[in-house]
């Protein structure tokens, strides 16, 4: 096992211990246990937004989600003794939280696996506080931003090849966040369409000619 793997394992163990620590009496949300079965909800929305949401929803709810997530992550960083600043934003129809600065590689993990787990835990903490399912996006150390840019280039190039050749192209297996990025790129491209096939963790995007 490499030093990087040891760091990741140590971080995961410390995170697990931290998540079992009860919250203080200040009304902060309790740190929830991970639920592996909910990992598919990481980025691909399953439920349509309830049209009956009242005026207290919308951006106000998203701002509140960001605040709860920020508090949760600050506590977690303190417990893990990791330095990092937290940036909060609203992007489209979801809250966006980014942890920046410091040595954050162990919070990202191999291929972003630790980041995905932390995002799901943060969503669960937000849902406990707000009573509403969260679709919040978490980025750490710019990992998602870079991955999004790389996938956009990859999907655009694949779309051009499929449009010219008329032959379907299957991409490598991707997690839900990555597939969503590719689907969005293909949806905006002319002459092609996309669909997902397979089961996790080998689920992938297939790009097909739109004819």
TORDREN-608848 format. One record per atom (N, C-alpha, C): residue number from 0; chain; atom name; x, y, z. Coordinates in steps of 0.02 Angstrom, whole numbers, plus 50000, padded with zeros to 5 digits. Layout:
N
REC    n  chain  atom      X      Y      Z
REC  NUM      A    CA      X      Y      Z
...
This chain:
211
REC    n  chain  atom      X      Y      Z
REC    0      A     N  50043  49939  50000
REC    0      A    CA  50000  50000  50000
REC    0      A     C  50044  50062  50000
REC    1      A     N  50028  50111  49956
REC    1      A    CA  50069  50170  49950
REC    1      A     C  50054  50219  50005
REC    2      A     N  50097  50270  50011
REC    2      A    CA  50086  50322  50062
REC    2      A     C  50021  50358  50049
REC    3      A     N  50004  50369  49984
REC    3      A    CA  49941  50403  49967
REC    3      A     C  49881  50362  49990
REC    4      A     N  49885  50294  49979
REC    4      A    CA  49831  50251  50001
REC    4      A     C  49824  50253  50076
REC    5      A     N  49882  50253  50112
REC    5      A    CA  49880  50256  50185
REC    5      A     C  49846  50320  50208
REC    6      A     N  49861  50377  50175
REC    6      A    CA  49830  50440  50193
REC    6      A     C  49755  50437  50183
REC    7      A     N  49735  50406  50126
REC    7      A    CA  49663  50402  50112
REC    7      A     C  49628  50359  50163
REC    8      A     N  49658  50301  50180
REC    8      A    CA  49628  50257  50230
REC    8      A     C  49624  50293  50297
REC    9      A     N  49678  50327  50316
REC    9      A    CA  49678  50363  50380
REC    9      A     C  49624  50416  50381
REC   10      A     N  49616  50452  50326
REC   10      A    CA  49565  50504  50323
REC   10      A     C  49496  50473  50328
REC   11      A     N  49485  50417  50293
REC   11      A    CA  49420  50384  50294
REC   11      A     C  49403  50361  50365
REC   12      A     N  49455  50332  50400
REC   12      A    CA  49442  50309  50468
REC   12      A     C  49427  50368  50514
REC   13      A     N  49465  50422  50506
REC   13      A    CA  49453  50481  50548
REC   13      A     C  49385  50510  50533
REC   14      A     N  49366  50510  50469
REC   14      A    CA  49300  50537  50450
REC   14      A     C  49245  50495  50481
REC   15      A     N  49253  50429  50479
REC   15      A    CA  49202  50385  50508
REC   15      A     C  49194  50399  50582
REC   16      A     N  49251  50405  50618
REC   16      A    CA  49248  50420  50689
REC   16      A     C  49214  50487  50701
REC   17      A     N  49231  50536  50659
REC   17      A    CA  49204  50603  50668
REC   17      A     C  49129  50604  50657
REC   18      A     N  49106  50565  50609
REC   18      A    CA  49035  50566  50591
REC   18      A     C  48993  50534  50645
REC   19      A     N  49023  50495  50689
REC   19      A    CA  48985  50464  50742
REC   19      A     C  48983  50508  50804
REC   20      A     N  49016  50565  50803
REC   20      A    CA  49018  50610  50860
REC   20      A     C  48953  50650  50863
REC   21      A     N  48917  50650  50919
REC   21      A    CA  48854  50688  50922
REC   21      A     C  48867  50761  50913
REC   22      A     N  48817  50795  50884
REC   22      A    CA  48822  50867  50875
REC   22      A     C  48813  50901  50943
REC   23      A     N  48837  50963  50946
REC   23      A    CA  48831  51001  51007
REC   23      A     C  48760  51024  51018
REC   24      A     N  48748  51058  51071
REC   24      A    CA  48680  51079  51087
REC   24      A     C  48660  51143  51053
REC   25      A     N  48696  51165  51002
REC   25      A    CA  48681  51229  50970
REC   25      A     C  48630  51224  50915
REC   26      A     N  48601  51164  50905
REC   26      A    CA  48552  51158  50852
REC   26      A     C  48581  51138  50786
REC   27      A     N  48648  51125  50784
REC   27      A    CA  48679  51103  50722
REC   27      A     C  48653  51033  50705
REC   28      A     N  48648  51016  50641
REC   28      A    CA  48625  50949  50623
REC   28      A     C  48674  50897  50645
REC   29      A     N  48647  50838  50667
REC   29      A    CA  48691  50783  50685
REC   29      A     C  48726  50758  50623
REC   30      A     N  48786  50733  50631
REC   30      A    CA  48823  50707  50574
REC   30      A     C  48797  50637  50560
REC   31      A     N  48768  50625  50500
REC   31      A    CA  48735  50561  50487
REC   31      A     C  48784  50507  50465
REC   32      A     N  48761  50444  50471
REC   32      A    CA  48799  50389  50443
REC   32      A     C  48789  50386  50368
REC   33      A     N  48839  50360  50333
REC   33      A    CA  48834  50354  50260
REC   33      A     C  48783  50300  50243
REC   34      A     N  48748  50309  50187
REC   34      A    CA  48701  50260  50162
REC   34      A     C  48722  50243  50091
REC   35      A     N  48759  50187  50082
REC   35      A    CA  48784  50171  50015
REC   35      A     C  48729  50166  49963
REC   36      A     N  48668  50147  49984
REC   36      A    CA  48615  50137  49936
REC   36      A     C  48592  50202  49905
REC   37      A     N  48610  50259  49936
REC   37      A    CA  48587  50323  49910
REC   37      A     C  48638  50356  49866
REC   38      A     N  48693  50322  49848
REC   38      A    CA  48747  50353  49810
REC   38      A     C  48725  50374  49741
REC   39      A     N  48674  50341  49712
REC   39      A    CA  48652  50360  49645
REC   39      A     C  48622  50430  49644
REC   40      A     N  48605  50456  49702
REC   40      A    CA  48574  50523  49704
REC   40      A     C  48626  50578  49703
REC   41      A     N  48689  50560  49693
REC   41      A    CA  48743  50609  49698
REC   41      A     C  48731  50668  49652
REC   42      A     N  48718  50656  49589
REC   42      A    CA  48709  50712  49545
REC   42      A     C  48650  50705  49498
REC   43      A     N  48627  50645  49487
REC   43      A    CA  48573  50636  49440
REC   43      A     C  48507  50642  49476
REC   44      A     N  48468  50696  49463
REC   44      A    CA  48405  50705  49499
REC   44      A     C  48356  50650  49484
REC   45      A     N  48325  50623  49536
REC   45      A    CA  48276  50571  49528
REC   45      A     C  48206  50599  49534
REC   46      A     N  48197  50642  49583
REC   46      A    CA  48131  50670  49594
REC   46      A     C  48124  50737  49559
REC   47      A     N  48067  50749  49529
REC   47      A    CA  48054  50815  49500
REC   47      A     C  48036  50862  49556
REC   48      A     N  48059  50925  49550
REC   48      A    CA  48043  50974  49601
REC   48      A     C  47968  50979  49611
REC   49      A     N  47947  50979  49673
REC   49      A    CA  47876  50983  49688
REC   49      A     C  47849  51051  49668
REC   50      A     N  47800  51052  49623
REC   50      A    CA  47774  51116  49598
REC   50      A     C  47734  51152  49651
REC   51      A     N  47718  51118  49706
REC   51      A    CA  47679  51149  49759
REC   51      A     C  47722  51187  49808
REC   52      A     N  47788  51187  49797
REC   52      A    CA  47833  51225  49842
REC   52      A     C  47809  51296  49847
REC   53      A     N  47808  51323  49908
REC   53      A    CA  47783  51391  49916
REC   53      A     C  47840  51441  49909
REC   54      A     N  47826  51504  49924
REC   54      A    CA  47874  51557  49912
REC   54      A     C  47934  51552  49959
REC   55      A     N  47927  51511  50012
REC   55      A    CA  47984  51503  50057
REC   55      A     C  48038  51459  50027
REC   56      A     N  48024  51426  49970
REC   56      A    CA  48073  51384  49937
REC   56      A     C  48118  51426  49893
REC   57      A     N  48135  51397  49834
REC   57      A    CA  48176  51434  49786
REC   57      A     C  48244  51451  49813
REC   58      A     N  48268  51510  49795
REC   58      A    CA  48336  51530  49813
REC   58      A     C  48345  51534  49889
REC   59      A     N  48292  51552  49925
REC   59      A    CA  48297  51556  49998
REC   59      A     C  48316  51489  50028
REC   60      A     N  48284  51436  50003
REC   60      A    CA  48300  51369  50028
REC   60      A     C  48370  51349  50008
REC   61      A     N  48391  51366  49947
REC   61      A    CA  48458  51348  49925
REC   61      A     C  48512  51383  49966
REC   62      A     N  48499  51446  49983
REC   62      A    CA  48546  51483  50025
REC   62      A     C  48550  51450  50094
REC   63      A     N  48492  51429  50120
REC   63      A    CA  48492  51395  50185
REC   63      A     C  48530  51329  50181
REC   64      A     N  48521  51293  50126
REC   64      A    CA  48558  51230  50117
REC   64      A     C  48633  51243  50119
REC   65      A     N  48655  51296  50084
REC   65      A    CA  48725  51313  50084
REC   65      A     C  48751  51329  50153
REC   66      A     N  48711  51366  50192
REC   66      A    CA  48732  51385  50260
REC   66      A     C  48740  51323  50304
REC   67      A     N  48690  51278  50300
REC   67      A    CA  48693  51217  50340
REC   67      A     C  48754  51174  50320
REC   68      A     N  48763  51168  50254
REC   68      A    CA  48820  51129  50229
REC   68      A     C  48886  51160  50251
REC   69      A     N  48891  51226  50248
REC   69      A    CA  48952  51259  50269
REC   69      A     C  48968  51246  50342
REC   70      A     N  48918  51250  50385
REC   70      A    CA  48928  51236  50456
REC   70      A     C  48951  51164  50467
REC   71      A     N  48917  51119  50432
REC   71      A    CA  48933  51047  50438
REC   71      A     C  49006  51034  50418
REC   72      A     N  49026  51062  50361
REC   72      A    CA  49093  51049  50336
REC   72      A     C  49147  51083  50379
REC   73      A     N  49131  51142  50406
REC   73      A    CA  49179  51175  50451
REC   73      A     C  49192  51131  50512
REC   74      A     N  49140  51102  50540
REC   74      A    CA  49149  51057  50597
REC   74      A     C  49190  50996  50578
REC   75      A     N  49176  50969  50519
REC   75      A    CA  49212  50910  50497
REC   75      A     C  49286  50925  50486
REC   76      A     N  49301  50982  50455
REC   76      A    CA  49371  51001  50444
REC   76      A     C  49407  51011  50511
REC   77      A     N  49373  51040  50559
REC   77      A    CA  49403  51049  50625
REC   77      A     C  49419  50982  50657
REC   78      A     N  49371  50935  50653
REC   78      A    CA  49381  50869  50683
REC   78      A     C  49439  50833  50651
REC   79      A     N  49444  50839  50584
REC   79      A    CA  49498  50805  50548
REC   79      A     C  49563  50844  50548
REC   80      A     N  49562  50905  50577
REC   80      A    CA  49621  50948  50579
REC   80      A     C  49648  50962  50509
REC   81      A     N  49602  50980  50464
REC   81      A    CA  49619  50996  50395
REC   81      A     C  49604  51070  50383
REC   82      A     N  49651  51106  50354
REC   82      A    CA  49641  51177  50339
REC   82      A     C  49605  51183  50272
REC   83      A     N  49557  51229  50270
REC   83      A    CA  49521  51241  50207
REC   83      A     C  49469  51296  50217
REC   84      A     N  49458  51335  50164
REC   84      A    CA  49406  51386  50164
REC   84      A     C  49345  51359  50128
REC   85      A     N  49287  51383  50147
REC   85      A    CA  49224  51359  50118
REC   85      A     C  49190  51416  50081
REC   86      A     N  49177  51406  50017
REC   86      A    CA  49142  51454  49975
REC   86      A     C  49072  51429  49961
REC   87      A     N  49022  51472  49970
REC   87      A    CA  48952  51454  49959
REC   87      A     C  48924  51493  49900
REC   88      A     N  48883  51460  49861
REC   88      A    CA  48853  51492  49802
REC   88      A     C  48789  51455  49784
REC   89      A     N  48751  51484  49738
REC   89      A    CA  48692  51451  49709
REC   89      A     C  48702  51449  49634
REC   90      A     N  48701  51389  49606
REC   90      A    CA  48710  51380  49534
REC   90      A     C  48648  51346  49506
REC   91      A     N  48609  51385  49468
REC   91      A    CA  48548  51358  49439
REC   91      A     C  48498  51339  49493
REC   92      A     N  48480  51275  49496
REC   92      A    CA  48429  51253  49543
REC   92      A     C  48458  51213  49600
REC   93      A     N  48522  51225  49616
REC   93      A    CA  48551  51189  49673
REC   93      A     C  48604  51232  49708
REC   94      A     N  48614  51218  49772
REC   94      A    CA  48666  51251  49810
REC   94      A     C  48734  51222  49789
REC   95      A     N  48785  51264  49792
REC   95      A    CA  48852  51243  49774
REC   95      A     C  48900  51261  49830
REC   96      A     N  48938  51212  49853
REC   96      A    CA  48986  51223  49907
REC   96      A     C  49054  51198  49885
REC   97      A     N  49105  51239  49896
REC   97      A    CA  49173  51221  49876
REC   97      A     C  49220  51229  49936
REC   98      A     N  49262  51179  49947
REC   98      A    CA  49314  51183  49997
REC   98      A     C  49380  51195  49959
REC   99      A     N  49414  51249  49975
REC   99      A    CA  49473  51269  49938
REC   99      A     C  49531  51281  49985
REC  100      A     N  49593  51278  49957
REC  100      A    CA  49653  51292  49996
REC  100      A     C  49675  51233  50036
REC  101      A     N  49737  51237  50061
REC  101      A    CA  49762  51184  50104
REC  101      A     C  49778  51120  50066
REC  102      A     N  49795  51069  50104
REC  102      A    CA  49810  51003  50076
REC  102      A     C  49747  50961  50079
REC  103      A     N  49712  50955  50023
REC  103      A    CA  49645  50926  50023
REC  103      A     C  49641  50860  49985
REC  104      A     N  49698  50834  49962
REC  104      A    CA  49696  50774  49919
REC  104      A     C  49664  50714  49954
REC  105      A     N  49675  50708  50020
REC  105      A    CA  49646  50651  50055
REC  105      A     C  49570  50656  50062
REC  106      A     N  49543  50717  50053
REC  106      A    CA  49470  50726  50055
REC  106      A     C  49439  50715  49986
REC  107      A     N  49481  50707  49936
REC  107      A    CA  49456  50693  49868
REC  107      A     C  49457  50618  49855
REC  108      A     N  49513  50586  49872
REC  108      A    CA  49518  50514  49865
REC  108      A     C  49530  50492  49794
REC  109      A     N  49540  50427  49783
REC  109      A    CA  49552  50401  49716
REC  109      A     C  49492  50414  49670
REC  110      A     N  49505  50448  49615
REC  110      A    CA  49452  50463  49566
REC  110      A     C  49392  50499  49598
REC  111      A     N  49404  50536  49653
REC  111      A    CA  49351  50574  49684
REC  111      A     C  49304  50533  49728
REC  112      A     N  49324  50472  49746
REC  112      A    CA  49279  50428  49785
REC  112      A     C  49263  50457  49853
REC  113      A     N  49313  50484  49888
REC  113      A    CA  49301  50514  49954
REC  113      A     C  49259  50576  49948
REC  114      A     N  49270  50616  49896
REC  114      A    CA  49230  50675  49883
REC  114      A     C  49157  50656  49873
REC  115      A     N  49143  50603  49835
REC  115      A    CA  49074  50582  49824
REC  115      A     C  49041  50563  49890
REC  116      A     N  49078  50527  49933
REC  116      A    CA  49050  50506  49997
REC  116      A     C  49036  50567  50042
REC  117      A     N  49082  50615  50043
REC  117      A    CA  49072  50675  50083
REC  117      A     C  49014  50717  50057
REC  118      A     N  49005  50719  49991
REC  118      A    CA  48948  50755  49963
REC  118      A     C  48883  50724  49987
REC  119      A     N  48879  50657  49986
REC  119      A    CA  48817  50624  50007
REC  119      A     C  48804  50635  50081
REC  120      A     N  48856  50632  50122
REC  120      A    CA  48848  50645  50193
REC  120      A     C  48825  50716  50206
REC  121      A     N  48852  50764  50168
REC  121      A    CA  48832  50834  50175
REC  121      A     C  48759  50842  50155
REC  122      A     N  48739  50810  50102
REC  122      A    CA  48668  50813  50081
REC  122      A     C  48622  50786  50135
REC  123      A     N  48643  50731  50167
REC  123      A    CA  48602  50702  50220
REC  123      A     C  48597  50749  50279
REC  124      A     N  48652  50782  50296
REC  124      A    CA  48651  50831  50351
REC  124      A     C  48604  50888  50335
REC  125      A     N  48606  50912  50273
REC  125      A    CA  48562  50967  50252
REC  125      A     C  48489  50944  50256
REC  126      A     N  48475  50884  50232
REC  126      A    CA  48406  50859  50232
REC  126      A     C  48380  50852  50304
REC  127      A     N  48423  50831  50350
REC  127      A    CA  48403  50826  50420
REC  127      A     C  48383  50894  50448
REC  128      A     N  48417  50946  50426
REC  128      A    CA  48404  51013  50453
REC  128      A     C  48344  51046  50420
REC  129      A     N  48337  51037  50353
REC  129      A    CA  48285  51073  50316
REC  129      A     C  48222  51032  50306
REC  130      A     N  48227  50966  50312
REC  130      A    CA  48170  50924  50299
REC  130      A     C  48156  50914  50225
REC  131      A     N  48202  50938  50182
REC  131      A    CA  48194  50934  50110
REC  131      A     C  48255  50899  50080
REC  132      A     N  48242  50854  50033
REC  132      A    CA  48297  50819  50000
REC  132      A     C  48342  50870  49965
REC  133      A     N  48408  50862  49973
REC  133      A    CA  48456  50910  49945
REC  133      A     C  48490  50881  49883
REC  134      A     N  48501  50925  49834
REC  134      A    CA  48539  50908  49774
REC  134      A     C  48603  50951  49771
REC  135      A     N  48624  50972  49829
REC  135      A    CA  48684  51013  49836
REC  135      A     C  48744  50981  49802
REC  136      A     N  48787  51024  49771
REC  136      A    CA  48848  51000  49740
REC  136      A     C  48908  51022  49782
REC  137      A     N  48952  50975  49797
REC  137      A    CA  49012  50988  49836
REC  137      A     C  49074  50979  49792
REC  138      A     N  49118  51028  49793
REC  138      A    CA  49183  51021  49760
REC  138      A     C  49237  51031  49812
REC  139      A     N  49291  50996  49804
REC  139      A    CA  49348  51002  49850
REC  139      A     C  49412  51009  49808
REC  140      A     N  49449  51062  49822
REC  140      A    CA  49512  51073  49788
REC  140      A     C  49506  51080  49713
REC  141      A     N  49448  51102  49689
REC  141      A    CA  49438  51111  49617
REC  141      A     C  49433  51048  49577
REC  142      A     N  49424  50990  49610
REC  142      A    CA  49423  50926  49575
REC  142      A     C  49366  50922  49525
REC  143      A     N  49306  50940  49547
REC  143      A    CA  49248  50935  49502
REC  143      A     C  49254  50984  49444
REC  144      A     N  49277  51044  49458
REC  144      A    CA  49282  51095  49405
REC  144      A     C  49329  51071  49350
REC  145      A     N  49386  51043  49370
REC  145      A    CA  49433  51017  49320
REC  145      A     C  49405  50957  49283
REC  146      A     N  49373  50913  49320
REC  146      A    CA  49344  50853  49289
REC  146      A     C  49288  50873  49240
REC  147      A     N  49249  50923  49258
REC  147      A    CA  49196  50947  49214
REC  147      A     C  49225  50973  49148
REC  148      A     N  49279  51012  49153
REC  148      A    CA  49311  51039  49093
REC  148      A     C  49339  50983  49049
REC  149      A     N  49371  50933  49081
REC  149      A    CA  49399  50877  49043
REC  149      A     C  49343  50838  49008
REC  150      A     N  49289  50825  49043
REC  150      A    CA  49234  50786  49015
REC  150      A     C  49198  50824  48959
REC  151      A     N  49194  50890  48966
REC  151      A    CA  49163  50930  48914
REC  151      A     C  49201  50924  48849
REC  152      A     N  49268  50927  48854
REC  152      A    CA  49309  50919  48794
REC  152      A     C  49303  50849  48765
REC  153      A     N  49303  50799  48809
REC  153      A    CA  49298  50730  48786
REC  153      A     C  49231  50718  48751
REC  154      A     N  49177  50741  48781
REC  154      A    CA  49110  50730  48753
REC  154      A     C  49101  50767  48687
REC  155      A     N  49127  50828  48684
REC  155      A    CA  49121  50867  48622
REC  155      A     C  49157  50833  48564
REC  156      A     N  49217  50807  48577
REC  156      A    CA  49255  50772  48525
REC  156      A     C  49219  50708  48504
REC  157      A     N  49192  50672  48552
REC  157      A    CA  49156  50610  48536
REC  157      A     C  49093  50625  48495
REC  158      A     N  49058  50680  48512
REC  158      A    CA  48998  50699  48476
REC  158      A     C  49014  50714  48403
REC  159      A     N  49070  50747  48391
REC  159      A    CA  49090  50762  48322
REC  159      A     C  49104  50698  48283
REC  160      A     N  49138  50651  48315
REC  160      A    CA  49154  50588  48281
REC  160      A     C  49091  50549  48263
REC  161      A     N  49044  50546  48310
REC  161      A    CA  48983  50509  48298
REC  161      A     C  48940  50543  48244
REC  162      A     N  48937  50609  48246
REC  162      A    CA  48898  50645  48196
REC  162      A     C  48926  50634  48126
REC  163      A     N  48992  50629  48121
REC  163      A    CA  49024  50620  48055
REC  163      A     C  49021  50548  48031
REC  164      A     N  49031  50501  48076
REC  164      A    CA  49035  50430  48056
REC  164      A     C  48967  50395  48057
REC  165      A     N  48922  50419  48099
REC  165      A    CA  48858  50385  48106
REC  165      A     C  48862  50322  48148
REC  166      A     N  48920  50310  48179
REC  166      A    CA  48929  50250  48220
REC  166      A     C  48926  50268  48294
REC  167      A     N  48888  50230  48334
REC  167      A    CA  48884  50243  48405
REC  167      A     C  48953  50238  48438
REC  168      A     N  48962  50274  48493
REC  168      A    CA  49025  50270  48530
REC  168      A     C  49009  50263  48604
REC  169      A     N  49039  50212  48635
REC  169      A    CA  49030  50199  48706
REC  169      A     C  49089  50228  48744
REC  170      A     N  49074  50268  48794
REC  170      A    CA  49127  50298  48835
REC  170      A     C  49144  50252  48894
REC  171      A     N  49197  50268  48928
REC  171      A    CA  49217  50229  48986
REC  171      A     C  49166  50235  49042
REC  172      A     N  49162  50187  49087
REC  172      A    CA  49116  50192  49144
REC  172      A     C  49128  50257  49183
REC  173      A     N  49074  50288  49206
REC  173      A    CA  49078  50351  49242
REC  173      A     C  49030  50351  49300
REC  174      A     N  49043  50394  49350
REC  174      A    CA  48997  50401  49405
REC  174      A     C  48939  50447  49383
REC  175      A     N  48887  50455  49424
REC  175      A    CA  48829  50495  49404
REC  175      A     C  48846  50567  49386
REC  176      A     N  48891  50599  49424
REC  176      A    CA  48911  50668  49409
REC  176      A     C  48941  50672  49340
REC  177      A     N  48986  50626  49324
REC  177      A    CA  49020  50628  49259
REC  177      A     C  48971  50615  49202
REC  178      A     N  48926  50567  49211
REC  178      A    CA  48877  50553  49159
REC  178      A     C  48832  50612  49146
REC  179      A     N  48814  50647  49200
REC  179      A    CA  48771  50706  49192
REC  179      A     C  48805  50759  49150
REC  180      A     N  48870  50770  49162
REC  180      A    CA  48907  50819  49123
REC  180      A     C  48906  50800  49049
REC  181      A     N  48919  50736  49035
REC  181      A    CA  48921  50714  48965
REC  181      A     C  48852  50720  48933
REC  182      A     N  48800  50700  48968
REC  182      A    CA  48732  50705  48941
REC  182      A     C  48715  50778  48924
REC  183      A     N  48735  50824  48966
REC  183      A    CA  48722  50895  48953
REC  183      A     C  48758  50920  48891
REC  184      A     N  48820  50898  48881
REC  184      A    CA  48858  50918  48822
REC  184      A     C  48825  50890  48759
REC  185      A     N  48806  50827  48761
REC  185      A    CA  48776  50795  48702
REC  185      A     C  48708  50825  48686
REC  186      A     N  48670  50844  48738
REC  186      A    CA  48604  50874  48727
REC  186      A     C  48610  50940  48689
REC  187      A     N  48666  50974  48696
REC  187      A    CA  48676  51038  48663
REC  187      A     C  48709  51031  48594
REC  188      A     N  48729  50970  48576
REC  188      A    CA  48763  50958  48513
REC  188      A     C  48713  50938  48459
REC  189      A     N  48728  50954  48397
REC  189      A    CA  48683  50938  48341
REC  189      A     C  48698  50869  48313
REC  190      A     N  48645  50833  48296
REC  190      A    CA  48653  50770  48261
REC  190      A     C  48669  50710  48303
REC  191      A     N  48668  50718  48369
REC  191      A    CA  48684  50661  48413
REC  191      A     C  48638  50661  48473
REC  192      A     N  48634  50604  48505
REC  192      A    CA  48597  50597  48568
REC  192      A     C  48635  50549  48612
REC  193      A     N  48616  50544  48675
REC  193      A    CA  48652  50501  48721
REC  193      A     C  48605  50463  48766
REC  194      A     N  48629  50407  48790
REC  194      A    CA  48592  50368  48840
REC  194      A     C  48642  50331  48883
REC  195      A     N  48620  50309  48941
REC  195      A    CA  48663  50271  48986
REC  195      A     C  48645  50197  48982
REC  196      A     N  48695  50155  48991
REC  196      A    CA  48683  50083  48991
REC  196      A     C  48727  50050  49044
REC  197      A     N  48706  49991  49066
REC  197      A    CA  48745  49954  49115
REC  197      A     C  48724  49969  49186
REC  198      A     N  48756  49936  49232
REC  198      A    CA  48742  49943  49304
REC  198      A     C  48804  49971  49339
REC  199      A     N  48792  50007  49394
REC  199      A    CA  48847  50032  49434
REC  199      A     C  48890  49974  49459
REC  200      A     N  48955  49981  49462
REC  200      A    CA  48995  50041  49448
REC  200      A     C  49019  50045  49375
REC  201      A     N  48989  50004  49332
REC  201      A    CA  49011  50002  49262
REC  201      A     C  48962  50036  49214
REC  202      A     N  48919  50078  49242
REC  202      A    CA  48871  50114  49200
REC  202      A     C  48908  50166  49159
REC  203      A     N  48889  50173  49095
REC  203      A    CA  48925  50217  49049
REC  203      A     C  48877  50253  49003
REC  204      A     N  48902  50304  48969
REC  204      A    CA  48863  50342  48921
REC  204      A     C  48878  50315  48851
REC  205      A     N  48824  50307  48812
REC  205      A    CA  48831  50289  48742
REC  205      A     C  48807  50348  48700
REC  206      A     N  48848  50370  48653
REC  206      A    CA  48830  50425  48608
REC  206      A     C  48809  50395  48541
REC  207      A     N  48749  50415  48517
REC  207      A    CA  48722  50386  48456
REC  207      A     C  48704  50441  48407
REC  208      A     N  48704  50424  48342
REC  208      A    CA  48681  50474  48292
REC  208      A     C  48607  50487  48301
REC  209      A     N  48587  50548  48294
REC  209      A    CA  48517  50567  48304
REC  209      A     C  48478  50560  48239
REC  210      A     N  48474  50499  48215
REC  210      A    CA  48437  50486  48153
REC  210      A     C  48420  50412  48148
